Every structure is written in C-alpha cells, then in structure tokens.
Amino acid sequence: MDQNQFKGPFCQSCGMPLREEEDFGVNADGTKNQDYCHFCFLNGQFRLPNISMERMIDKVAEIMARQINISGAQAKKMAKSFIPKLKRWC
C-alpha cells in the first residue's frame, strides 16, 4: 500500500488506491468525490468525522497486515509513512 507502488489517485484520508468507479466516495449531490474513498466518505461527509490520525493509522495497518500478509509492526510502519501526508491530515 506504499503509494510509490501504485498509480494514483489515492484516498486522501486512508490511502486506499482509487482504481474503480465504486472505490470513490460520494458527495452530497450524488457526484463522485475525487479525493476520498467510499469507506471514508459518503453523502458529502466523512463516515468517521472524529477519528484521529493515529487511529486511522491503526485501522489502515490492521487492514494492510491482513490483506498483504505482513506483520502488524511492518504494516503500522508503512501506514505511518504515508497517512500523515494525505490531504485530510495535513
């Protein structure tokens, strides 16, 4: 999930690659949101509006560890390398 491994765009909240139409979040007017994925953004709002960056790093690391079969520590190190650079957290 290192952003250098994939071509963008990426969710600017969690870093998920946005490859398919259904990956994108939805604005309040029903249009596709270009910045955020459907896991993070729906109907013009963040699904978890009060989540901290540290908690997002933990959530993403948990998912990455399962999906790409790496240790939790490796996943957290990777998540810490890109999450703070995303639009939502800058």
C-alpha angles and dihedrals in degrees: 000000000000105000091228089063096058136047113243164260100107132185106266091217106045105009097242112157110249102218106142131046091247091056092070124090122241128244123223090262092055096255123131115269110228096203108046139048126237091254091060104030132039133160092359095307139092110254089221103031095171100044114128123229090246092054090048089053089052093048093048092046091053091052094044093049090055098040100046097027100239131136120276090244092053091047093049091050090052093046091049089054095061113016095073090054095057122106096249092057102039 
